[in-house]
Amino acid sequence: MVEELVAAALAAGAAGVVYVLAAAKVVKQYERGVVFRLGRLRDRVRGPGFTMIVPMVDRLHKVNMQIVTMPVPAQEGITRDNVTVRVDAVVYFRVVDAADALVTVEDYRFAVSQMAQTSLRSIIGKSELDDLLSNREKLNQGLELMIDSPALGWGVSVDRVEIKDVSLPETMKRSMARQAEADRERRARVINADAELQASKKLTEAAHQMEDAPAALQLRLLQTVMAVAAEKNSTLVLPIPVELLRFLERGAQAPSQSLTSSGSAPAGKAVAVPEPPETATSVPGDEAELPPKALEGLDGLPELDLPLPQAQPVPPEAPGERGLDGHDVEGQRSPDGQG
């Protein structure tokens, strides 16, 4: 009888130990326990530490309350200015209500992932390329708001959303590179022109200063010669003062001015020289007559007392050189050998 009581006590103790082991649960610090009793949600959410449930009646579900880092797959879309881009992002979220995260949505991780992809596509279509590249902070805030609004009903809070990378077509990359290069070249030219303007002002001031002190120009010339001859080179510099060139120029202008003052024709002006009259020759028996039209308009001219050229007589032809008909008979002979 005693043995039976001892055996029953041992069996009850073993059953109690098994019950306790089945009922005892430990919830970690970053977790929360949600208890379902016979399929119904218990109001009290078990906190971290040791807790007890009714075996075979209660079911404990542990929910992780840590921040989850979930990458969003790259989404390809067309921006508002018709540029095809490929954008990927990262979402940081955590569970704030363990009961809603289990009851409201089947899989809150998958739901947040799909919502992030949809919101990212919507942001791409509403934004321009410049905003995606330079104004990401504003886009991140808009994307976070779009994902966080429905996620609050699931017991999930979105802490931060970051656009990680924006992939562009190669043609667009080359166009942007050319634009940036042209912009930098424009700024370089503006800076160079500004420097030239400042240098010209300083040189003007230096020229006025050297004009007051002529020795400064000579010292500056010597400094230039020293700078050129400082290194070992085969260049020979022979400076010629500007005053020497001006002296030579004045020396070359002096003879021309003396010739002008002595009565000679000034340089650059043409002097009309009268042509000598042509010698008139007359042939005996021939009289040179001018046509009537040539004599018109000569009545009003003054008479010129010019010596007229003497007519030179033409010597007569030797007899026997021409025939009666005027043909040359030189060299003609009679058949008997007489002229």
QUILINLIN-V959902 format. One record per backbone hydrogen bond with DSSP energy under -1.0 kcal/mol. CO is the residue of the C=O (numbers start at 1). NH is the residue of the N-H. If there is no record, write none. Layout:
# QUILINLIN-V959902
CO & NH
CO & NH
This chain:
# QUILINLIN-V959902
1 & 5
2 & 6
3 & 7
4 & 8
5 & 9
6 & 10
7 & 11
8 & 12
9 & 13
10 & 14
11 & 15
12 & 16
13 & 17
14 & 18
15 & 19
16 & 20
17 & 21
18 & 22
19 & 23
20 & 24
23 & 53
25 & 51
27 & 49
28 & 31
30 & 65
32 & 63
33 & 46
34 & 61
35 & 42
36 & 59
37 & 40
40 & 37
46 & 33
49 & 27
51 & 25
54 & 57
54 & 58
57 & 38
59 & 36
61 & 34
63 & 32
68 & 93
70 & 91
75 & 87
77 & 85
79 & 82
83 & 79
85 & 77
86 & 167
87 & 75
88 & 164
88 & 165
89 & 72
90 & 162
91 & 70
92 & 159
92 & 160
93 & 68
94 & 157
97 & 101
98 & 102
99 & 103
100 & 104
107 & 111
108 & 112
109 & 113
110 & 114
111 & 115
112 & 116
113 & 117
114 & 118
115 & 119
116 & 120
117 & 121
118 & 122
119 & 123
120 & 124
121 & 125
122 & 126
123 & 127
127 & 80
128 & 132
129 & 133
130 & 134
131 & 135
135 & 139
136 & 140
137 & 141
138 & 142
139 & 143
140 & 144
141 & 145
142 & 146
143 & 147
144 & 148
145 & 149
147 & 151
148 & 152
151 & 154
151 & 156
152 & 155
155 & 96
155 & 97
157 & 94
160 & 92
162 & 90
165 & 88
167 & 86
169 & 173
170 & 174
171 & 175
172 & 176
173 & 177
174 & 178
175 & 179
176 & 180
177 & 181
178 & 182
179 & 183
180 & 184
181 & 185
182 & 186
183 & 187
184 & 188
185 & 189
186 & 190
187 & 191
188 & 192
189 & 193
190 & 194
191 & 195
192 & 196
193 & 197
194 & 198
195 & 199
196 & 200
197 & 201
198 & 202
199 & 203
200 & 204
201 & 205
202 & 206
203 & 207
204 & 208
205 & 209
206 & 210
207 & 211
208 & 212
209 & 213
213 & 216
214 & 218
215 & 219
216 & 220
217 & 221
218 & 222
219 & 223
220 & 224
221 & 225
222 & 226
223 & 227
224 & 228
225 & 229
231 & 233
241 & 245
242 & 246
243 & 247
244 & 248
245 & 249
246 & 250
247 & 251
248 & 252
249 & 253
250 & 254
253 & 257
254 & 258
255 & 259
256 & 260
257 & 261
258 & 262
259 & 264
266 & 269
283 & 286
292 & 295
295 & 298
304 & 306
318 & 321
321 & 329
323 & 326
327 & 323
329 & 332
334 & 337
338 & 334
